[in-house]
Amino acid sequence: MDISSIDNVSKRITHPKRLLGSEAPSRARQVIRAGDVLVATTRPNLNAVARVSPELDNEIASTGFCVLRPNENLHSQYLYWYVQATQFVDSLSALVQGAMYPAVTDKQVRAQTIPLPTLAEQQRIAAAIEARLCEVERARAAVQAQRDAANALMAAHLRAVFEGDEAQGWSRVALLSVCNRITDGTHQPPKFQSDGIPFLFVRNIVSGRMDFNVEKYISEATYGELTRRVKPERGDVLFSAVGSFGVAVVVDTDRPFSFQRHIAHIKPDHAQLDSRYLAAYLNAPEGRQQSEQAALGVAQRTVTLKSLSAFKIPLPPLDRQIELANDVYQYSSIRDTANSKLQHQLDLIDRLPAAILRQAFAGEL
């Protein structure tokens, strides 16, 4: 079993790779027993920990773990919670050495100190932590359910707009027929610099809006060269075409920028097609379904420019497109406001486990 067998969210061993002991490398033949606590010794996995279940008793763990086996003075579940505490992880992180393979040694892990109350008190603390974390998970599930409901309502609204009775009477045309151009970003990595004009990747648009919090910038000269044929302008639509494909974003800024080839660049004919209406349709369930059907490949699925150009777009009169786009974006704004508040709640909830563990091992729980 290797480090990838630990789910770092649930802190459980999932899908362990099984080998006969004779087939495992000699340095990896660490026999584990039920109740053992495994601590990963490589960065960034120092908080990858798990408790060995009875089903995995007498199996073998790889060298990426330090195996901690409690004696009669140490409660296994108490130890399991302690190795997840910030003070333990931070203490180990300070000892990490190595550039190619940053890690700590088993000896360093075992040399860490642990507060050791009576066994009965350890059991009480472990049970209290478990109870508090269950409350945290219930709170997280409740907030996530509200987010799911808000997103489901948005999807239902988009279906009503683009698949309802009115939409059945609209003509459907190939996207290219109502656009002046459909192309993509640069195919060659430009010369980057630490500041200048932002260079966007797919990750900068898949949230549903343009994110200029970028890591790569280009010079004005490079920008001029990259946009010599076609320049992104306010009212254009960007579309993620590779990986996290199928997300459309309207360019709503005059700020200069450039982007990679994994982003398609759509220039609607504004006499026929409203940009916000187009983006709303591409992001709607029916539009996403066209993206899903068009995407090619396995490891990194791609919507090609040819297939995107052939997408069938419902085309009501332009004034009706604008009305529908206004309605969708107003609805979307309400959804986004709700989701922002819910995300803030989730961020606060995510901080609670560390706080609970900190209190527990400071004698405050």
KEKE-3310 file (N, C-alpha, C; in steps of 0.2 Angstrom, whole numbers, plus 5000, padded with zeros to 4 digits):
npx = (5004:5003:5006:4996:4985:4979:4965:4965:4956:4945:4954:4956:4960:4959:4956:4968:4984:4987:5000:5010:5020:5032:5034:5035:5046:5061:5063:5050:5043:5034:5025:5008:4996:4980:4973:4985:4993:4996:5008:5011:5027:5033:5034:5021:5013:5012:5001:4994:4986:4981:4971:4973:4962:4953:4951:4963:4973:4989:4994:5004:5014:5020:5036:5034:5027:5027:5025:5015:5013:5003:5006:5001:4998:4993:4980:4973:4964:4965:4979:4978:4970:4979:4990:4985:4984:4988:4999:5007:5009:5015:5027:5034:5035:5044:5056:5058:5069:5079:5079:5075:5067:5058:5057:5054:5061:5057:5062:5062:5049:5044:5051:5044:5034:5020:5005:5001:4988:4979:4974:4960:4956:4962:4953:4941:4944:4946:4934:4926:4932:4928:4914:4912:4918:4909:4898:4903:4904:4890:4886:4893:4888:4875:4876:4882:4871:4862:4870:4870:4856:4853:4861:4854:4842:4846:4850:4837:4830:4837:4835:4821:4821:4828:4823:4810:4792:4792:4804:4804:4799:4809:4821:4835:4852:4869:4883:4894:4888:4882:4892:4906:4919:4928:4940:4955:4967:4984:4996:5008:5019:5021:5035:5036:5034:5037:5028:5015:5005:4991:4991:4980:4974:4965:4960:4958:4945:4935:4928:4917:4918:4929:4945:4958:4968:4982:4997:5006:5013:5014:5024:5020:5024:5025:5011:5006:5010:5004:4991:4989:4982:4969:4960:4956:4940:4929:4913:4916:4916:4923:4928:4930:4939:4946:4950:4943:4931:4918:4914:4907:4912:4908:4917:4920:4927:4938:4951:4968:4973:4979:4978:4979:4979:4969:4958:4944:4939:4926:4918:4904:4892:4885:4874:4865:4867:4867:4879:4879:4868:4872:4882:4875:4867:4877:4882:4871:4861:4857:4866:4878:4877:4879:4892:4898:4894:4902:4915:4931:4943:4952:4961:4963:4950:4943:4935:4934:4938:4931:4920:4914:4910:4900:4890:4873:4863:4849:4839:4831:4822:4833:4830:4823:4832:4841:4832:4830:4843:4846:4837:4842:4854:4851:4845:4856:4865:4858:4859:4873:4877:4870:4878:4891:4889:4887:4899:4907:4903:4906:4920:4923:4918:4927:4939:4936:4939:4953:4954:4947:4955:4966:4961:4958:4970:4976:4970:4958:4945)
npy = (4994:5011:5029:5035:5028:5033:5043:5060:5068:5061:5054:5041:5024:5020:5010:5001:4996:4979:4968:4953:4949:4944:4950:4964:4978:4976:4986:4991:4982:4984:4978:4980:4982:4980:4995:5002:5018:5027:5038:5049:5052:5061:5077:5085:5078:5077:5078:5067:5055:5040:5027:5010:4998:4984:4975:4977:4971:4964:4967:4975:4990:5004:5013:5026:5029:5031:5019:5019:5011:5010:5008:5000:5011:5021:5027:5022:5029:5042:5045:5045:5056:5066:5066:5073:5085:5103:5107:5096:5093:5105:5104:5093:5098:5107:5100:5095:5089:5089:5091:5085:5075:5079:5076:5068:5058:5042:5041:5054:5057:5048:5054:5065:5074:5070:5075:5066:5061:5052:5035:5034:5047:5050:5042:5049:5062:5058:5054:5065:5074:5067:5068:5082:5084:5077:5085:5096:5090:5088:5101:5106:5098:5103:5116:5114:5107:5118:5125:5116:5116:5129:5130:5120:5126:5137:5129:5124:5135:5139:5129:5131:5143:5140:5128:5127:5130:5142:5142:5131:5136:5143:5146:5136:5138:5136:5140:5147:5153:5165:5172:5183:5178:5163:5158:5153:5155:5158:5146:5144:5144:5160:5172:5174:5186:5195:5205:5216:5213:5204:5186:5173:5157:5142:5140:5152:5156:5146:5148:5155:5168:5181:5179:5189:5187:5182:5172:5173:5185:5196:5206:5222:5222:5209:5206:5214:5207:5194:5198:5203:5197:5195:5203:5201:5208:5219:5212:5201:5182:5171:5153:5139:5126:5114:5101:5107:5109:5118:5130:5146:5163:5181:5194:5207:5219:5232:5230:5226:5209:5192:5175:5157:5143:5134:5140:5145:5158:5168:5179:5186:5191:5205:5210:5200:5191:5191:5194:5190:5183:5172:5167:5163:5153:5143:5140:5134:5119:5112:5118:5114:5100:5099:5102:5092:5081:5084:5084:5077:5064:5056:5057:5071:5079:5087:5101:5104:5118:5117:5108:5116:5127:5122:5120:5120:5134:5141:5154:5167:5183:5197:5207:5200:5191:5199:5203:5190:5187:5197:5193:5181:5184:5192:5183:5174:5183:5183:5170:5169:5178:5172:5160:5165:5169:5157:5150:5157:5153:5140:5141:5145:5134:5125:5128:5124:5110:5110:5119:5113:5102:5108:5114:5103:5096:5105:5105:5110:5105)
npz = (5000:4995:4997:4990:4993:5003:5007:5008:5013:5020:5028:5027:5023:5006:4992:4993:4986:4983:4986:4986:5000:4996:4984:4986:4987:4997:5007:5008:5016:5028:5040:5045:5058:5064:5071:5071:5067:5053:5047:5034:5027:5018:5010:5000:5009:5023:5031:5028:5035:5043:5051:5054:5048:5054:5043:5036:5044:5046:5034:5021:5022:5012:5010:5012:5023:5041:5053:5067:5082:5095:5112:5128:5135:5127:5118:5103:5095:5100:5097:5083:5081:5086:5078:5067:5071:5071:5078:5078:5064:5060:5067:5062:5048:5049:5050:5038:5025:5010:4992:4980:4985:4996:5014:5030:5042:5049:5062:5066:5066:5076:5087:5090:5103:5113:5121:5136:5145:5157:5152:5152:5151:5139:5131:5133:5127:5114:5110:5112:5103:5091:5092:5091:5078:5070:5071:5064:5051:5049:5048:5037:5027:5027:5023:5010:5004:5003:4993:4983:4980:4976:4964:4957:4955:4947:4936:4932:4929:4918:4909:4908:4901:4889:4884:4885:4881:4873:4867:4859:4847:4841:4828:4824:4822:4815:4825:4819:4809:4814:4819:4818:4819:4824:4834:4842:4857:4858:4851:4854:4868:4874:4878:4894:4908:4924:4926:4918:4904:4907:4905:4901:4907:4905:4918:4923:4918:4921:4932:4929:4927:4921:4928:4933:4942:4939:4935:4925:4914:4899:4888:4881:4868:4865:4867:4856:4845:4847:4846:4833:4822:4827:4840:4858:4863:4872:4874:4866:4867:4878:4878:4887:4881:4882:4894:4908:4900:4891:4897:4896:4895:4895:4888:4898:4899:4895:4897:4892:4887:4885:4879:4881:4869:4873:4876:4867:4856:4853:4842:4841:4829:4831:4826:4825:4836:4853:4865:4879:4879:4871:4879:4890:4885:4881:4893:4899:4903:4890:4881:4888:4886:4872:4872:4879:4870:4859:4864:4862:4864:4879:4891:4891:4887:4873:4865:4849:4837:4826:4829:4839:4831:4824:4833:4837:4839:4847:4841:4844:4840:4841:4850:4859:4864:4871:4881:4887:4891:4900:4910:4914:4919:4929:4938:4939:4946:4958:4962:4963:4973:4984:4984:4987:5000:5006:5003:5010:5023:5022:5021:5034:5041:5037:5044:5057:5061:5063:5073:5083:5086:5091:5103:5109:5112:5120:5131:5133:5129)
capx = (5000:5007:5003:4990:4980:4975:4961:4968:4950:4942:4959:4955:4964:4955:4959:4975:4987:4989:5006:5012:5025:5038:5034:5036:5053:5062:5062:5043:5039:5032:5019:5004:4991:4974:4974:4991:4992:5001:5009:5016:5034:5035:5030:5017:5008:5013:4995:4991:4987:4976:4971:4973:4956:4954:4952:4970:4977:4994:4995:5011:5014:5026:5041:5031:5024:5030:5020:5015:5009:5002:5006:4995:4997:4991:4974:4974:4961:4968:4985:4976:4968:4984:4995:4982:4984:4992:5006:5011:5011:5020:5033:5037:5036:5050:5061:5059:5075:5079:5076:5071:5062:5058:5054:5056:5063:5053:5065:5060:5042:5044:5054:5039:5031:5013:5003:4999:4984:4977:4970:4953:4955:4963:4947:4936:4946:4945:4926:4924:4934:4924:4907:4913:4919:4903:4894:4906:4902:4883:4885:4896:4883:4869:4878:4883:4865:4860:4873:4867:4849:4854:4863:4849:4837:4848:4849:4830:4828:4840:4831:4815:4822:4831:4820:4803:4788:4794:4811:4803:4797:4814:4825:4842:4857:4876:4886:4898:4884:4880:4898:4911:4925:4929:4947:4958:4972:4991:4997:5015:5020:5025:5040:5033:5038:5034:5022:5014:4999:4989:4990:4975:4974:4958:4958:4956:4938:4931:4923:4911:4920:4937:4949:4964:4973:4986:5004:5010:5012:5018:5026:5016:5027:5022:5004:5004:5012:4999:4984:4990:4977:4963:4961:4950:4937:4922:4907:4917:4915:4928:4925:4935:4938:4951:4950:4937:4928:4911:4912:4908:4912:4908:4923:4916:4932:4943:4958:4971:4975:4980:4976:4981:4975:4964:4952:4941:4938:4921:4916:4897:4889:4881:4867:4861:4868:4869:4885:4877:4863:4876:4886:4870:4865:4882:4882:4864:4861:4857:4873:4883:4876:4882:4900:4899:4894:4907:4922:4935:4949:4951:4964:4961:4945:4944:4930:4938:4935:4926:4914:4911:4907:4894:4885:4866:4861:4842:4840:4825:4824:4838:4828:4821:4839:4843:4827:4831:4850:4845:4833:4846:4860:4849:4844:4863:4867:4855:4863:4880:4877:4869:4884:4896:4888:4887:4906:4910:4901:4910:4927:4923:4917:4934:4944:4934:4943:4960:4953:4944:4960:4970:4958:4958:4977:4978:4966:4952:4939)
capy = (5000:5017:5035:5037:5024:5037:5049:5065:5072:5057:5051:5034:5020:5018:5006:4999:4991:4973:4964:4948:4951:4943:4954:4971:4980:4974:4992:4992:4977:4986:4974:4984:4979:4984:5000:5006:5024:5028:5045:5050:5056:5065:5083:5089:5073:5076:5077:5061:5050:5035:5022:5004:4995:4977:4972:4977:4968:4960:4969:4979:4997:5006:5017:5033:5029:5029:5016:5020:5006:5012:5002:4999:5017:5026:5025:5022:5035:5048:5046:5046:5063:5070:5067:5077:5092:5108:5107:5090:5093:5110:5102:5089:5102:5111:5096:5092:5090:5086:5095:5081:5071:5082:5071:5067:5051:5038:5042:5061:5056:5045:5058:5070:5073:5070:5075:5060:5060:5045:5032:5036:5054:5050:5040:5054:5067:5056:5053:5072:5076:5063:5071:5089:5084:5075:5091:5100:5087:5090:5108:5106:5095:5107:5122:5111:5106:5124:5127:5112:5118:5136:5128:5116:5131:5140:5125:5123:5141:5139:5124:5134:5148:5137:5121:5128:5130:5147:5140:5126:5139:5147:5143:5134:5139:5134:5145:5151:5157:5171:5175:5185:5174:5158:5155:5152:5158:5157:5139:5143:5148:5166:5174:5177:5191:5195:5209:5218:5212:5197:5180:5169:5150:5139:5140:5159:5157:5141:5150:5158:5175:5182:5180:5192:5185:5177:5171:5174:5191:5197:5213:5225:5220:5202:5207:5216:5201:5189:5200:5206:5195:5196:5205:5201:5215:5219:5209:5194:5177:5166:5147:5134:5121:5109:5100:5109:5112:5120:5136:5152:5170:5187:5199:5213:5224:5235:5229:5221:5203:5187:5169:5151:5140:5130:5144:5147:5165:5169:5186:5186:5196:5208:5212:5194:5187:5195:5190:5187:5177:5166:5164:5160:5147:5138:5137:5131:5112:5110:5120:5109:5094:5099:5102:5085:5076:5086:5083:5071:5062:5053:5060:5078:5080:5094:5103:5108:5124:5115:5106:5122:5131:5118:5120:5123:5139:5144:5161:5171:5190:5200:5211:5195:5188:5204:5202:5184:5188:5201:5189:5175:5187:5194:5176:5172:5187:5181:5164:5170:5181:5166:5155:5168:5169:5150:5149:5160:5149:5134:5143:5145:5127:5121:5130:5121:5104:5112:5123:5108:5098:5113:5115:5096:5095:5111:5103:5115:5102)
capz = (5000:4995:5000:4986:4995:5009:5005:5013:5015:5025:5032:5027:5018:5001:4986:4993:4981:4986:4983:4990:5003:4992:4978:4988:4989:5004:5011:5009:5020:5034:5042:5049:5062:5066:5076:5070:5064:5048:5045:5028:5029:5012:5009:5004:5012:5030:5035:5025:5040:5043:5056:5050:5050:5055:5037:5033:5048:5044:5027:5021:5020:5008:5014:5012:5030:5047:5056:5074:5085:5102:5118:5132:5138:5122:5115:5096:5092:5103:5093:5077:5081:5088:5072:5063:5075:5068:5081:5076:5057:5059:5070:5057:5043:5051:5050:5031:5021:5003:4987:4975:4988:5003:5018:5036:5044:5054:5068:5068:5068:5083:5092:5092:5109:5113:5128:5138:5151:5158:5146:5152:5148:5131:5128:5133:5123:5107:5109:5112:5096:5086:5092:5088:5071:5067:5071:5059:5045:5048:5046:5031:5023:5027:5019:5004:5001:5001:4987:4977:4979:4972:4958:4954:4953:4941:4930:4930:4926:4911:4905:4906:4895:4882:4882:4886:4875:4868:4864:4853:4841:4838:4823:4827:4817:4817:4829:4815:4804:4817:4822:4813:4819:4830:4834:4849:4859:4855:4851:4856:4874:4873:4883:4900:4913:4931:4926:4911:4902:4909:4901:4904:4906:4906:4925:4924:4916:4922:4938:4926:4926:4920:4934:4931:4947:4935:4937:4919:4910:4893:4887:4876:4861:4864:4866:4850:4840:4848:4844:4827:4818:4831:4847:4862:4864:4875:4870:4864:4872:4879:4879:4889:4876:4884:4901:4910:4894:4891:4901:4892:4899:4891:4890:4900:4901:4890:4899:4887:4889:4880:4882:4878:4864:4876:4876:4861:4856:4849:4840:4838:4825:4836:4823:4825:4842:4859:4868:4885:4878:4869:4885:4895:4882:4881:4900:4901:4902:4883:4878:4890:4883:4866:4873:4881:4865:4855:4866:4860:4869:4885:4896:4891:4882:4869:4860:4843:4835:4820:4832:4842:4826:4822:4838:4835:4844:4847:4839:4844:4838:4845:4856:4864:4866:4876:4887:4891:4894:4906:4915:4916:4922:4936:4941:4941:4951:4965:4964:4965:4980:4989:4984:4990:5007:5008:5002:5017:5028:5021:5023:5042:5044:5036:5049:5063:5063:5066:5080:5088:5088:5095:5109:5113:5115:5124:5138:5133:5126)
cpx = (5004:5003:4997:4984:4976:4972:4962:4962:4947:4947:4958:4959:4959:4959:4966:4977:4989:4995:5007:5019:5032:5039:5036:5044:5055:5061:5055:5040:5038:5025:5014:4999:4985:4975:4980:4989:4998:5001:5014:5022:5036:5031:5027:5012:5009:5007:4991:4992:4981:4977:4970:4966:4957:4955:4959:4975:4982:4996:5002:5010:5020:5031:5039:5028:5028:5024:5020:5010:5008:5003:5000:4993:4994:4985:4975:4971:4963:4975:4983:4974:4974:4989:4991:4982:4989:4999:5010:5014:5016:5027:5037:5039:5043:5057:5063:5065:5074:5075:5072:5066:5062:5054:5057:5058:5058:5056:5063:5053:5041:5047:5049:5036:5024:5010:4999:4995:4983:4974:4963:4952:4957:4956:4942:4938:4944:4938:4924:4926:4929:4917:4907:4914:4913:4898:4896:4903:4894:4882:4887:4891:4877:4870:4879:4876:4861:4863:4870:4860:4849:4856:4858:4844:4839:4848:4842:4828:4831:4837:4824:4815:4824:4828:4813:4799:4790:4800:4809:4801:4803:4818:4832:4847:4864:4879:4890:4894:4881:4886:4902:4918:4925:4936:4949:4964:4979:4993:5005:5016:5024:5031:5036:5037:5034:5028:5021:5007:4997:4989:4986:4975:4966:4956:4956:4949:4933:4926:4917:4912:4927:4940:4956:4970:4978:4993:5008:5008:5016:5019:5021:5018:5024:5015:5002:5005:5006:4992:4984:4984:4970:4964:4955:4947:4931:4917:4909:4916:4921:4925:4930:4934:4942:4950:4944:4933:4921:4909:4913:4908:4912:4914:4919:4921:4936:4950:4962:4973:4976:4979:4979:4977:4969:4958:4950:4939:4932:4919:4909:4896:4884:4874:4863:4861:4870:4874:4883:4872:4867:4879:4881:4868:4871:4883:4876:4865:4861:4864:4878:4883:4879:4890:4902:4899:4900:4914:4925:4941:4947:4954:4963:4956:4945:4938:4934:4934:4930:4920:4910:4907:4901:4888:4878:4864:4854:4843:4833:4827:4829:4836:4825:4827:4841:4839:4829:4838:4849:4842:4838:4852:4858:4848:4851:4866:4865:4859:4870:4881:4875:4875:4890:4895:4889:4895:4909:4909:4905:4918:4928:4923:4924:4939:4942:4938:4950:4959:4951:4950:4965:4968:4959:4965:4980:4974:4960:4945:4937)
cpy = (5006:5023:5037:5033:5028:5043:5054:5069:5067:5054:5044:5030:5018:5015:5005:4995:4985:4970:4958:4951:4950:4947:4962:4972:4978:4980:4994:4987:4979:4983:4979:4980:4984:4989:5004:5013:5025:5036:5045:5054:5060:5071:5083:5084:5072:5075:5072:5056:5045:5030:5015:5000:4987:4973:4972:4975:4964:4961:4973:4986:4999:5011:5024:5034:5028:5026:5017:5015:5008:5006:5003:5006:5023:5023:5027:5028:5041:5050:5048:5053:5068:5071:5071:5085:5097:5108:5101:5091:5099:5108:5098:5093:5105:5107:5093:5094:5087:5090:5091:5077:5073:5077:5072:5060:5048:5040:5049:5061:5053:5049:5064:5068:5073:5071:5069:5060:5053:5042:5033:5043:5054:5047:5045:5060:5065:5056:5060:5075:5073:5066:5078:5088:5081:5081:5096:5097:5088:5097:5109:5104:5099:5113:5119:5110:5112:5126:5123:5114:5125:5134:5124:5121:5135:5136:5124:5129:5141:5134:5127:5139:5145:5131:5122:5129:5136:5145:5135:5129:5143:5143:5141:5135:5137:5141:5150:5155:5164:5174:5178:5181:5169:5156:5153:5156:5156:5149:5138:5147:5154:5167:5178:5182:5191:5200:5211:5216:5205:5192:5175:5162:5148:5141:5147:5161:5152:5142:5153:5165:5175:5183:5183:5191:5180:5177:5173:5181:5191:5204:5215:5223:5213:5202:5209:5211:5196:5191:5204:5204:5197:5198:5204:5208:5214:5217:5202:5189:5172:5159:5142:5128:5114:5107:5101:5113:5114:5126:5142:5158:5175:5191:5205:5219:5226:5234:5224:5215:5198:5181:5163:5148:5136:5134:5147:5155:5166:5176:5185:5192:5199:5210:5206:5191:5191:5191:5187:5182:5171:5163:5160:5153:5141:5136:5134:5123:5109:5112:5115:5102:5094:5099:5095:5080:5078:5084:5077:5070:5059:5057:5067:5080:5087:5095:5107:5114:5122:5112:5112:5127:5128:5118:5123:5128:5141:5151:5164:5178:5193:5204:5206:5191:5193:5203:5196:5184:5192:5197:5184:5178:5190:5188:5174:5176:5185:5175:5165:5173:5176:5162:5158:5168:5162:5148:5151:5156:5142:5135:5143:5138:5123:5123:5126:5115:5106:5115:5118:5104:5102:5113:5108:5095:5100:5110:5108:5111:5097)
cpz = (5000:4998:4996:4988:5001:5006:5010:5015:5021:5030:5033:5022:5013:4995:4987:4988:4984:4982:4988:4993:4999:4986:4980:4989:4996:5009:5012:5013:5027:5036:5046:5052:5063:5072:5075:5066:5059:5047:5039:5030:5023:5012:5001:5008:5019:5034:5032:5031:5040:5048:5052:5053:5051:5049:5034:5038:5045:5037:5027:5019:5016:5013:5015:5019:5035:5051:5064:5077:5093:5107:5122:5136:5133:5118:5107:5093:5094:5099:5086:5076:5082:5082:5066:5065:5071:5071:5079:5069:5056:5062:5065:5051:5043:5050:5043:5028:5014:4998:4982:4978:4995:5008:5025:5037:5049:5061:5071:5069:5075:5088:5094:5099:5108:5120:5130:5145:5152:5152:5146:5149:5141:5128:5127:5128:5115:5106:5108:5105:5091:5086:5089:5080:5067:5066:5065:5052:5044:5045:5039:5026:5022:5022:5011:5000:4999:4994:4981:4975:4974:4965:4954:4951:4947:4935:4928:4927:4919:4906:4903:4900:4889:4880:4883:4880:4870:4864:4858:4847:4838:4833:4827:4821:4820:4820:4824:4810:4807:4821:4816:4813:4825:4829:4841:4851:4855:4856:4854:4862:4873:4878:4888:4904:4919:4931:4919:4910:4904:4904:4904:4902:4907:4913:4927:4921:4918:4929:4935:4925:4924:4926:4932:4937:4944:4938:4931:4916:4904:4892:4882:4869:4860:4863:4859:4844:4841:4846:4837:4822:4821:4838:4851:4864:4869:4871:4866:4869:4872:4881:4881:4884:4877:4892:4904:4905:4895:4895:4897:4897:4894:4893:4891:4902:4895:4891:4894:4890:4883:4883:4878:4873:4867:4877:4869:4862:4851:4848:4837:4834:4829:4833:4823:4832:4847:4863:4875:4884:4875:4875:4889:4892:4882:4888:4903:4900:4895:4880:4881:4887:4876:4866:4875:4875:4860:4857:4864:4864:4875:4891:4897:4885:4879:4865:4855:4841:4829:4823:4835:4837:4823:4827:4836:4841:4842:4846:4838:4841:4843:4851:4862:4867:4872:4882:4891:4894:4901:4912:4918:4920:4929:4940:4944:4946:4958:4967:4966:4971:4985:4990:4987:4997:5010:5008:5008:5023:5028:5023:5031:5044:5043:5041:5056:5065:5066:5073:5085:5091:5092:5102:5113:5116:5119:5131:5138:5130:5132)
residu = (MET:ASP:ILE:SER:SER:ILE:ASP:ASN:VAL:SER:LYS:ARG:ILE:THR:HIS:PRO:LYS:ARG:LEU:LEU:GLY:SER:GLU:ALA:PRO:SER:ARG:ALA:ARG:GLN:VAL:ILE:ARG:ALA:GLY:ASP:VAL:LEU:VAL:ALA:THR:THR:ARG:PRO:ASN:LEU:ASN:ALA:VAL:ALA:ARG:VAL:SER:PRO:GLU:LEU:ASP:ASN:GLU:ILE:ALA:SER:THR:GLY:PHE:CYS:VAL:LEU:ARG:PRO:ASN:GLU:ASN:LEU:HIS:SER:GLN:TYR:LEU:TYR:TRP:TYR:VAL:GLN:ALA:THR:GLN:PHE:VAL:ASP:SER:LEU:SER:ALA:LEU:VAL:GLN:GLY:ALA:MET:TYR:PRO:ALA:VAL:THR:ASP:LYS:GLN:VAL:ARG:ALA:GLN:THR:ILE:PRO:LEU:PRO:THR:LEU:ALA:GLU:GLN:GLN:ARG:ILE:ALA:ALA:ALA:ILE:GLU:ALA:ARG:LEU:CYS:GLU:VAL:GLU:ARG:ALA:ARG:ALA:ALA:VAL:GLN:ALA:GLN:ARG:ASP:ALA:ALA:ASN:ALA:LEU:MET:ALA:ALA:HIS:LEU:ARG:ALA:VAL:PHE:GLU:GLY:ASP:GLU:ALA:GLN:GLY:TRP:SER:ARG:VAL:ALA:LEU:LEU:SER:VAL:CYS:ASN:ARG:ILE:THR:ASP:GLY:THR:HIS:GLN:PRO:PRO:LYS:PHE:GLN:SER:ASP:GLY:ILE:PRO:PHE:LEU:PHE:VAL:ARG:ASN:ILE:VAL:SER:GLY:ARG:MET:ASP:PHE:ASN:VAL:GLU:LYS:TYR:ILE:SER:GLU:ALA:THR:TYR:GLY:GLU:LEU:THR:ARG:ARG:VAL:LYS:PRO:GLU:ARG:GLY:ASP:VAL:LEU:PHE:SER:ALA:VAL:GLY:SER:PHE:GLY:VAL:ALA:VAL:VAL:VAL:ASP:THR:ASP:ARG:PRO:PHE:SER:PHE:GLN:ARG:HIS:ILE:ALA:HIS:ILE:LYS:PRO:ASP:HIS:ALA:GLN:LEU:ASP:SER:ARG:TYR:LEU:ALA:ALA:TYR:LEU:ASN:ALA:PRO:GLU:GLY:ARG:GLN:GLN:SER:GLU:GLN:ALA:ALA:LEU:GLY:VAL:ALA:GLN:ARG:THR:VAL:THR:LEU:LYS:SER:LEU:SER:ALA:PHE:LYS:ILE:PRO:LEU:PRO:PRO:LEU:ASP:ARG:GLN:ILE:GLU:LEU:ALA:ASN:ASP:VAL:TYR:GLN:TYR:SER:SER:ILE:ARG:ASP:THR:ALA:ASN:SER:LYS:LEU:GLN:HIS:GLN:LEU:ASP:LEU:ILE:ASP:ARG:LEU:PRO:ALA:ALA:ILE:LEU:ARG:GLN:ALA:PHE:ALA:GLY:GLU:LEU)
# end
